[in-house]
Amino acid sequence: MTITSRQFKSPKGEITHFTLTNSSGASVTLSTLGAGIVSIYVPDNNGALENVVLGYKDAASWIADGPCAGKIPGRFANRIAKGHFSLDGKDYTLAINNGPNALHGGPDGFMNRIWDAKTVGQDSVIFIYVAEDGEEGYPGNLTVTAKYTWSEDNKLTLVLNAETDTPTVINLTNHVYFNLDGESSGTVLDHNLRLNADKYLPTDETQIPTGELAPVEGTPMDFREFKPIGRDIHADFKPLKIGKGYDHCWAVNDYEKGTLREAAVLKAARSGRELTVLTTQPGMQIYTGNWLEGCPESISGHNYHDYDGVAIECQNYPDAPNHTDFPSSVLRPGEEYNETIIFIFK
């Protein structure tokens, strides 16, 4: 295993990319901008290495990109209704940046910050970011670390940790988009997806959960057995019309805090690649890249189109601070936020 690094200038300051390469040549490139995933090269069924995640040609294009490609949003990933929540009797107001709601921690959230970084051994990089009390409206000085580890058998492990000096809310994930046929190969609607989820979270018209966990059975939301992502994506089903496709949270079956469980398996018939996603988190937001059109030029120099990638974002439920029956998103002094996401490529 080797780690190399490159530096790039940007309006935000210097960005560093770290590339971790194993003995087979498979590699992961990570960025200090948003503690993000830039590329993942893994073999197809003929042994050919290809990048299977969406990204941009210019290192600075990741700044404030609409898709939030490959980065860690925060301090609260996904949506909070009307940019408002209460904690311990205090009301907090956040930036509104997604219709009437707050999304991904605000317009200058963690995904648009340059993190500190250090390498650990030959297989890991740790990114560190300190969010100040009041940043984007959230309480508490929050120290976050994201540790990525790449293995000889093409497994990428992301461990997310955080501590605070004041009660706050937190929800972290990685917003990487996958196309297992290669990032320049076009649609992922022919990829087969299986989710370890009997229920999903219906939303209102602004994509805020209603509070219900609804059964997937008998609906286009049922991925309990493998099916093509695109089979039902244009069905006459109200939840799919709200966001022009899948952009919903599924509840991982048998969730138990701190326990790794399989969340999803993604397969591409053309390349033969397969991805298994494990997590300790209670939910996973599946987003089929419904609004990729018009994003920055791709890493291979072409234009992305809608549905060219799928994000499997392991996380807490959206709007959890406003739903007492959802898994708690509250972090208090003396506690540690500790969640794991593992991407296994075959």
Protein Blocks (a to p, Z undefined) as FASTA:
>chain_A
ZZdddddddfkbpcdddddddfkopacdddfehpiafbdcdddfkopacdfbdcdfblkl
mgopaklgoiacdfbecjdehhiaceehiacddddfehjbceehiaklmklcccddddeh
jlbccddddddehiahiacjddddddddddfkopacdddddddfbdcddddddfbdcdfk
bjklopaklpccddddfbdcdddfkopaehiacdfehpaklckbgcdfklmmmcccfklm
mnopacdddddehiaehiacdfbdcddfknopacddddfbfbdcddehlalgopacdfko
pacdehiaccddddddehklmomkbccfbdcehiacddddddddZZ
